[in-house]
Amino acid sequence: MDELLARAHRLGADPRNTNYAGGNASAKGTAVDPVTGDDVGLLWVKGSGGDLGTLTTEGLAVLRLDRLRALTGVYAGVEAEDDMVAAFDYCLHGKGGAAPSIDTAMHALVDAAHVDHLHPDSGIALACAADGEKLTAECFGEQVVWVPWRRPGFQLGLDIARVKEANPRAIGVILGGHGITAWGDTSAECERNSLHIIRTAEAFLAARGKAEPFGHLVSEYTPLAPETRRERAAALAPTIRALASQDRPQVGHFDDSAEILEFLSRAEHPRLAALGTSCPDHFLRTKIRPLVLDLPPTAPLDEVRSRLRELHTAYREEYAAYYARHAGPGSPAMRGADPAIVLIPGVGMFSFGRDKQTARVAGAFYRNAVNVMRAAEAVSSYAPIEEREKFGIEYWDLEEAKLRRIPGPRPLATRIALVTGAGSGIGRAIAHRLAAEGACVVVADVKGAEAVAEELGGADRAVAVTVDVTSEEQIAAAFRRAVLAFGGVDLVVNCAGLSVSRPLLETTARDWDLQHAVMARGSFLVSREAARVMTEQGLGGDIVYIASKNAVFAGPDNIAYSAAKADQAHQVRLLAAELGKHGIRVNGVNPDGVVRGSGIFAGGWGARRAATYGIPEDELGAFYARRTLLGREVLPEHVAAAVFALTGGDLTRTTGTHIPVDAGVAAAFLR
């Protein structure tokens, strides 16, 4: 088992060998049966839904080899092969482990101690070439045998087992329309054979391939300069995400890699894109074909948006017709007709999924498909499996069962949040809570944002932007970063703030201007940019202001801060009234003094407030608590909880209000 995991990690670490979560590997051996004390033959194989590069023991299915092979005696033929998957459960050895995948039969029935099944671009290129069988023979001779397309399952396992038995010199097979399988008597031999097939195919395709397999360069589709195309992508992202989210909200990913841009700049890209992807792992994530814009990247934005909407309507109609052509009485319901991949010549590719990782992986799979098309067209012509077969995979009961095993979404799943002042204190706590509830988070602050984004789990969960909220340019750049990272913005929290606490006669105009610039003006600028994105998306949204009990409570020596907070509090009401017609809710949270964990208090304001009240600074939190009705101190996580309460789905009819989080300050009761 250790050898199997090490081999899987090495193979899965190199994208030339297999795509993310694609393929599987196995080992056969013996262990002691704890019931009888006798040796029993076992199969350890990557389970359903795992990834080779990160495979753990928990990701392996462990099954009794004798019982698996005994299934050949009850196998009733291709029409009943899906029933065999349920039978795998009666072959399991011990408790725990992953659910056996559809490929389990292949690993069990092939007479070799170690088996790899992989989806390398080079192998799929041969598998999807119009004359793939002939090319396979030319490339490998008797070492590798062609197996015609067959849907993964028990029969395919039987087919490969017979091929190995009939071809003793073979080290593996090319599976038409699918990928490769290799075997060996030892783990090292199996890995060598897998890599030999992959690298030999790569060399063969490179040596035999013609120039410009995608056709001639189309000048009007020449990629824009990097900065220009990313600005263009950011301008289009909210529109594209809205189109991809008609059936259900989606998170997006943008890719302007050289492979994608080169493909879209060539004459043959419309024909090839229309043929769709082929390998089952590809089109399960990308749908059978993408939506492709047919305008140059320099076309006016309004014209592009209008054309995208027209193409989206046509795409949905075509997808519904595809479903109707092939669905039978027992087919699962149509899962949605929106595209998972949107291609914009000269700009790049947008991919979508239920979370950032799924969206990113969908894009990576389409990039794999482009590589496959390039290589297949270079030596032959690209010929993916026919549409009916694709439908049979996409709406397979076994794939439906795999989807049912995915845990249910968290409350903020698919929501993209931007939190200002998130580098420390209350903002950091809000970012953590939103991420914990499933949101993708853009951590925005003048400092500390990178560290918080790492705390939240890295690029699939959070990105950092350095932004001064007094700068319109930096705010616009932060939103561009957000929409390129995740596709759009749904939830904005205005938390950036500071305080200079002085009596009226000691408060300078600079004190006043600074606090109003950050809190009153800054939150206005952030909310204005948020409204632009949200209205373009058409998916509604939330804007939350972290105001203060000082917005309604008159305390001493704090005029600039409290006046700025009162400004924020009224912005909530004004924007709620204006943005409600777009489904955008605007609410506020009014905390009392949050001493522990607060960047403002740690920056000197705590000392000044303590001096105002004539107490030691380290007693300030307790002082604030004593003056409340509940006698409790307010912490950053309490404010974060209020933000979640407003945005987590239970208060969908609430807008224009403020939630006090002050443990009960009677003088700050809302009236």
Buried (B, 14 or more C-beta within 10 A) or exposed (E): EEBBBEBBBBBBEEBBBBBBBBBBBBBBBEBEBEEEEEEBBBBBBBBBBBBBBEBEBEBBBBBBBEBBBEBBEEBEEBEEBBEBBEBBEEBBBEEEBBBBBBBBBBBBBBEBBBBBBBBBBBBBBBBBBBEBBEBBBEBBEEBBBBBEBBBBBBBBBBBBBEBBEEBEEBBBBBBBBBBBBBBBEEBEBBBBBBBBBBBBBBEBBEEBBEEEBBBEEBEEBBBBEEEBBBBBBBBBBBBBBBBBBBEEBBBBBBBBBEBBBBBBBBEBBBEBBEBBBBBBBBBBBBBBBBBBBEBBBEBEEEEBBEBBEEBBEEBBEEBEEBBEEBBEEEBBEBBBBBBBBBBBBBBBBBBBBBBBBBBBBBBBBBBBBBBBBBBBBBBBBBBBBEBEBBBBBBBBEBBBBBEEEEEEEBBBBBBBBBBBBBBBBBBBBBBBBBBBBBBBBBBBBBEBBBBBBBBBEEBBBBBBBBBBBBBEEBBBBBBBBBBBBBBBBBBBBBBBBBBBBBEEEEBEEEBBEBBBBBBBBBBBBBBEBBBBBBBBBBBBBBBBBBBBBBBBBEBEBBBBBBBBBBBBBBBBBEBBEEBBEBBBBBBBBBBBBBBBBBBBBBBEBBBBBBEBBEEEBEEBBEBBBEBBEEEBBBBBBBBBBBBBBBBBEEBEEEBBBBBBBBBBBEEBEEE
